[in-house]
Amino acid sequence: MGKRISRRQLLMGSATLGGGLVLAAQDRRLSEAAEAPEHPKLIGTIVAVQAPSTVVVRGNGLHTAVLTEDAELWRDAPVALEAYVPGDEVGLFGAWDGGRFVATRMETVYRYVEAKVLRRRGDRLELSTGPLVLTSDSQVDPRDRTLASLDHLRAGDRVVGSARWEPALQELVAVRLSTHVH
């Protein structure tokens, strides 16, 4: 069962990681995110992307979300709807209008990672919490003054940072990592 987080923790994590929705959960149950009645949201996994402005999301049921013309789409930086594919985990912010969700913002869901590196095999880290893949987009947390490159991560290191589910790999990929808690 995932750990429930407060709206304050959710917003602090989002600010800490430079945007994006952060869930500090032990499993993939995205519906465990904190409720924020002043900002209705829909959290789940994209089932279909229907250009130019519709996504079908499975969260607590199957829902259709329509993105407003000026909706913000965010994955580490602003992106176009085409950057999202079925399997991506997202959070949508907006309001319910009848049976559909009208979204003004869609963000990639990030997971908090804090674990010990058990072994490294190329770009794959075996962590005490499970596997994590390093990609060319994975970065060292800029606040870490001791880790020059993710290439320096070895067995025995303790890492903390963020990761996201990558549907093409069917694995978690590192977004930003550090070798110590900030």
Secondary structure in CASP SS format (residue, H / E / C, confidence):
PFRMAT SS
TARGET T0000
AUTHOR 0000-0000-0000
METHOD secondary structure of the structure
MODEL  1
M C 1.00
G C 1.00
K C 1.00
R C 1.00
I C 1.00
S C 1.00
R H 1.00
R H 1.00
Q H 1.00
L H 1.00
L H 1.00
M H 1.00
G H 1.00
S H 1.00
A H 1.00
T H 1.00
L C 1.00
G C 1.00
G C 1.00
G C 1.00
L E 1.00
V E 1.00
L E 1.00
A C 1.00
A C 1.00
Q C 1.00
D C 1.00
R C 1.00
R C 1.00
L H 1.00
S H 1.00
E H 1.00
A C 1.00
A C 1.00
E C 1.00
A C 1.00
P C 1.00
E C 1.00
H C 1.00
P C 1.00
K E 1.00
L E 1.00
I E 1.00
G E 1.00
T E 1.00
I E 1.00
V E 1.00
A E 1.00
V E 1.00
Q E 1.00
A C 1.00
P C 1.00
S C 1.00
T E 1.00
V E 1.00
V E 1.00
V E 1.00
R E 1.00
G C 1.00
N C 1.00
G C 1.00
L E 1.00
H E 1.00
T E 1.00
A E 1.00
V E 1.00
L E 1.00
T E 1.00
E E 1.00
D E 1.00
A E 1.00
E E 1.00
L E 1.00
W E 1.00
R C 1.00
D C 1.00
A C 1.00
P E 1.00
V C 1.00
A C 1.00
L H 1.00
E H 1.00
A H 1.00
Y C 1.00
V C 1.00
P C 1.00
G C 1.00
D C 1.00
E E 1.00
V E 1.00
G E 1.00
L E 1.00
F E 1.00
G E 1.00
A E 1.00
W E 1.00
D E 1.00
G C 1.00
G C 1.00
R E 1.00
F E 1.00
V E 1.00
A E 1.00
T E 1.00
R E 1.00
M E 1.00
E E 1.00
T E 1.00
V E 1.00
Y E 1.00
R E 1.00
Y E 1.00
V E 1.00
E E 1.00
A E 1.00
K E 1.00
V E 1.00
L E 1.00
R E 1.00
R E 1.00
R E 1.00
G C 1.00
D C 1.00
R E 1.00
L E 1.00
E E 1.00
L E 1.00
S C 1.00
T C 1.00
G E 1.00
P E 1.00
L E 1.00
V E 1.00
L C 1.00
T C 1.00
S C 1.00
D C 1.00
S C 1.00
Q E 1.00
V E 1.00
D C 1.00
P C 1.00
R C 1.00
D C 1.00
R C 1.00
T C 1.00
L C 1.00
A C 1.00
S C 1.00
L H 1.00
D H 1.00
H H 1.00
L C 1.00
R C 1.00
A C 1.00
G C 1.00
D C 1.00
R E 1.00
V E 1.00
V E 1.00
G E 1.00
S E 1.00
A E 1.00
R E 1.00
W E 1.00
E E 1.00
P C 1.00
A C 1.00
L C 1.00
Q C 1.00
E E 1.00
L E 1.00
V E 1.00
A E 1.00
V E 1.00
R E 1.00
L E 1.00
S E 1.00
T C 1.00
H C 1.00
V C 1.00
H C 1.00
END
